[in-house]
Amino acid sequence: MKNNIHILDADEIYKRLKDLPGWNYKDNKIMKEFKFKDFMDSLKFIVGLASIFEMKDHHPNIHIFYSKVIFELQRFDVGGKVTDLDFLIASEIEKLYKEYSSY
């Protein structure tokens, strides 16, 4: 997987973040906080993403604070850098969140 990954520099990252409102770049990772009704909704959302993470071989850091979930994305296999795959995963998270929050 490593050979197909493009490491992004800070300029590329900030440019791509414009398409992902609410996402931030800090400490060599992109991150965003998502809010839910309660703890069970938080967990259901994460479980809904698990197969995508596994299929793309990308396993983000996930912090769960009852009804709040924070995702931190970076690739550890390329030295903890932000890559094009991080933005693909961020887009998948956003897509599911829009679907999920419409219920």
C-alpha positions in Angstrom: 0.0 0.0 0.0 2.9 2.3 0.8 4.0 2.8 -2.8 0.6 4.1 -3.9 0.4 6.8 -1.2 1.2 10.4 -2.0 2.5 12.4 1.0 1.1 15.9 1.0 3.0 19.1 1.9 1.5 21.8 4.1 0.3 23.8 1.0 -1.4 20.8 -0.5 -3.1 20.0 2.8 -4.4 23.5 3.4 -5.7 23.6 -0.2 -7.6 20.3 0.2 -9.0 21.3 3.6 -11.0 24.0 1.9 -13.2 21.2 0.6 -13.7 19.7 4.1 -15.3 22.3 6.4 -14.5 21.9 10.0 -11.3 19.8 9.4 -8.1 21.2 10.8 -4.4 20.4 10.3 -2.2 20.2 13.4 0.7 18.1 14.5 1.0 16.3 11.1 -2.6 15.1 11.1 -6.0 16.3 9.9 -8.7 16.1 12.5 -12.4 16.9 13.1 -14.9 16.6 15.9 -18.4 15.2 15.3 -21.3 15.4 17.7 -24.0 12.8 18.3 -27.2 12.4 20.4 -25.5 10.0 22.8 -22.8 7.4 23.4 -24.6 4.7 21.4 -25.0 6.9 18.4 -21.3 7.7 18.5 -20.5 4.0 18.5 -23.0 3.2 15.7 -21.3 5.8 13.6 -17.8 4.4 14.1 -19.0 0.8 13.5 -20.6 2.1 10.2 -17.1 3.3 9.1 -15.1 0.3 10.3 -15.5 -1.7 7.0 -14.3 1.4 5.0 -11.3 1.8 7.3 -10.4 -1.9 6.9 -11.0 -2.0 3.1 -8.7 1.1 2.6 -6.2 -0.2 5.1 -6.5 3.1 7.0 -7.1 3.0 10.7 -7.4 6.5 12.2 -7.1 7.5 15.8 -10.6 7.8 17.2 -11.3 9.5 20.5 -14.8 8.9 21.9 -16.1 11.3 24.5 -19.7 10.1 25.1 -21.6 12.0 22.4 -18.5 13.5 20.7 -16.1 11.7 18.4 -12.8 13.1 17.2 -11.0 11.6 14.2 -7.3 12.1 13.7 -5.9 11.1 10.3 -2.3 10.5 9.3 -0.4 7.5 7.8 2.0 5.9 10.3 3.6 3.7 7.6 5.1 6.8 5.9 6.3 8.4 9.1 3.2 10.0 10.5 2.5 12.2 7.5 -0.7 13.4 5.9 -1.4 11.7 2.6 -4.0 11.7 -0.2 -5.5 8.6 1.5 -6.2 10.6 4.6 -8.4 13.0 2.6 -10.2 10.1 1.0 -11.0 8.7 4.4 -12.0 12.2 5.7 -14.4 12.4 2.7 -15.9 9.0 3.5 -16.4 10.1 7.2 -18.1 13.3 6.0 -20.4 11.3 3.6 -21.5 8.9 6.2 -22.0 11.7 8.8 -24.3 13.6 6.4 -26.3 10.4 5.8 -26.3 9.5 9.5 -27.4 13.0 10.7 -30.3 13.1 8.2 -32.2 10.4 10.2 
